[in-house]
Amino acid sequence: MGYYMATAETPSQMADEGRALLTETEREILSGERDVSDNYEYKVRSLVRNRIKKRFGTDVTILENSFPEVYEILEMEVCNHRTESDDETV
């Protein structure tokens, strides 16, 4: 069983487009693709939760005011996801 830091990224991963809300490592851990201890998964979940709670709103406001075309993409993705989720529950 391997243990990895949630924020560790290789230069090739960083050279890609980067991350949206999650790092590649966080995606792997949260989706169950990477085998980590329950304690480490809890830490990753806590890290992601805190990042969203503390920084996401500010980032959205900055995008809305300073980079409106990306804000529109974000808004469309969130709204489309919400619509798809609502359709699944009906």
Secondary structure, DSSP 8 states (H G I E B T S, - for coil): -----TT---HHHHHTT--SSS-HHHHHHHHT-S---HHHHHHHHHHHHHHIIIIIHHHHHHHHHH-HHHHHHHHHHHHHHHHHHHHHH-
